[in-house]
Amino acid sequence: AAAMHGTKGEPQRHSTFNGSRQRNMDKFLLKGDASFNLAPFKYPWAATMVEKSIQNTWFPGEVNMTRERKCYEQELTQDERHMFMNVFASLTTADAAVAENLCIRFYEIFKAAEIRYYLERQIAEEGVHRNAYQTVLEVLGVDQSEVYNLYRTRPHINQWFDHISQITKSRSEEHT
């Protein structure tokens, strides 16, 4: 908190990084030089979103999944298991695309440190999602390589993934 306030409790007007001063008004959302200082905040909503995201995170080890395997094997029909695996494959592919887009296509576009802070948090969240998917597959005892590669063999998943990749690629090229 001391880094964000001056000596009398008023908001600090400048932050320093490597000896240079950066003013709040010098932070740019999309254009200009990248900023490295979170404070002073020009976009405080981004830091608020990070805090809300952290409060909303759960981890796979925190959830008891002992009943899921029995349900998957004994209560779901073959058609329901087939549908589950296709939906699951779509989700894992979608989250891989989200992580890639955030890292490769969008991180460089945003210049303000607090916006990048939020993107970094979202990238970490995608890693948590991947861990959750892996945990579910292990608990269910299914062939993981088959699920993770369904996007290559199922035309509807493959076409969707290609379509989303093309959209994000073309949009990111607009900003470079």
C-alpha positions, 0 to 999 in steps of 0.5 A: 500500500505504501507504494501506491500512496505518497507520504501524506496518504494522497495518491502517488502521481508517479511510479518509477521503474529502472530510474524512469518516471511514468505518469498514470496518464502515460499508460496506454491500453493498446498503443504506445510503450508497454508500462511495467508499473501497476501503480498508479492505476489508470485502469483500476477495474483490471486489478479488481478483476484479478482479485475477484478471479483469485477468490473464484478459483478452485483446484481439482484436489479440493473436490471429492470425485470418488463417485464420478467414476462409478457414475461414468461407468455404471450410470451413463449409457454408451451414447452419454459417455460418447457425448461426454467425451466429445464435449470434453474434447471440445472443452480441452481444445477450447481452453488450449486455444484460449491460453494460446491466444492470451499468450501469443496473440493478445499479451503483446497488444495490451500495453498497460501493466494492470491489463497485462496483470489481468491477462497473466492471471487468466493465463494461470487460470487456463493452467488450472483448467488443464489440471482439472481436465487431467484430473477428471480423465485420471479419475474416470480411467479413460484413454487420455490420448484419445480424448486429447486427440479427438479434435484431430479426428472429429470433423466438427471439433476440428472445423470449430478449432480451425475457425476460432484460430483463423478469427483470432489470428486475423484479429491479432494481425490487425493490431500489429 
